[in-house]
Amino acid sequence: MKITRNVSRYIHFVLDELLPPIVRDSRFVMSILLKASLQDKAEYFLTFKEKAHQLSAEEFQHYYQETYGILDRETDLNRGCIKRITKMIFDTAVLEVGCGNGFLSKKLAATNKKVTGYDIQITQKQKDEAGSVSYVQGFVEELPFADDSYETVVCSHTLEHVQNLPVAIAQLRRVAKSRLVIVVPCQRPYRYTFDLHIHFFPYAMNIYHAFLPPKSALVTLEKVEGDWLYIEEYE
């Protein structure tokens, strides 16, 4: 199923905003929609949210291996966020945490001196087509990089997935020397969705409560084409 992020936002709007909660949260209704769209992979999406907190790291990764590429889209980023991020980040060392298929990492590599892509799953195809991007596989909660090792850290459409959100955010801040850029979807919490999200950020207050911005950072938060763009800049 190949749809862009901008198209998927409209689908989410119809499902999350226009359907009554009693219908939207119905396993019966969502089973029909998920099975029609995802066929034999639908069960992963129907069960993941309730199981995620008790899965081992290996079991958690297995869900992503089994559903990898199911939406078959170039990137989860919308056009507006791509434009904003590529415009603000240049001539620096960049770590993209949650790089997916490497779409943004490759774009950033064209204008930056060092780019590393990091994800729970890195394919052999990515390694073969890496170009100047270095790829590393692992969990967000266990970044294998030294403190302040990258001038800029980018993490887009990833924190909504992680098992331990506070630890993941702490790790991102630890390795970011000058700037941390985060993108998360503006999405209401439901048990059954067309993704493996376990954290939801429908309002700006959800971002602030979850991220607990450090007082020493200059923080900006705005909604860009339906997604939250959050930036911390350090002295």
Helices and strands as residue ranges (DSSP letters): H 5-13, I 14-18, H 21-24, H 27-38, G 39-41, H 42-51, G 52-54, H 57-67, H 79-88, E 93-97, H 103-109, E 114-119, H 124-128, E 133-137, G 140-142, E 150-156, H 165-175, E 176-185, H 204-211, E 218-224, E 227-233
